[in-house]
């Protein structure tokens, strides 16, 4: 007995799915990209609070995004305390915009 | 984190962060209280007094200088109180986006000035006009960042203007009542926001990111 696909379900183009940016698509990194897209820059403390990630987890995902060229990370000192400031790069902003457009197309 | 609503929620939350601690509200409220005092001084000055020259220059200087001082105070307070607890977010965009924003503000100001002239010609109370402008501006902020206390403040500004407008006062006298009323409203809303923030992120929560 074979199953036929339901007519109610939207047809998803497999090619579109394959083209989705895997770096951004991971939920934790998507959260980070969303936060950084809403501002010019944010520090590690804010990102950790906004995404509820552990310190190690957050560091790993930030490194991955930096390697992809989507964010830049600046280490500095504020009131003698180390402060890590992250911002989306131009390619990062473009990639996030494209990702959202792709997801919107897939959801149609 | 797999729907666009989650993405939007996170983006709005970040945009809202600037207003979360209520410090900006309280600083702007203080600024409006002082503006009200300036108008009160102006309305109590007898005609022909040399003080009029001071008021003439004082208002523009206060608007520009007070705005700068309020901005500096907010940044200073946030760097001492908010950022060590819950992190730092920079909003200022550079380059073309900032230029477009400044041009937009300039055009909006010019449009409002033009409408203000028409309002004066129609003999409608300028305070009513300001009430509607504040309602529009704060409703925009409220919907943009999903922060409903600003909608409440916009309505408060309209109610104040509706109460003051029929009193047949001069513009200076009306302003001497209206702006302190706005200022007190903002300080009250800011205080409530601050209490909520302070409870949710007590000082011992302050942390650095040495292991980042």
Interface residues (C-beta under 8 A of the other chain):
Chain A: X27 X28 X30 X31 X34 X35 X37 X38 X39 X40 X41 X42 X43 X44 X45 X46 X47 X48 X49 X50 X51 X55 X56 X58 X59 X62 X75 X78 X79 X81 X82 X83 X84 X85 X87 X100 X103 X104 X107
Chain B: X1 X2 X4 X6 X7 X10 X11 X12 X13 X14 X15 X17 X79 X83 X84 X86 X87 X88 X89 X90 X91 X92 X93 X94 X207 X208 X209 X210 X211 X212
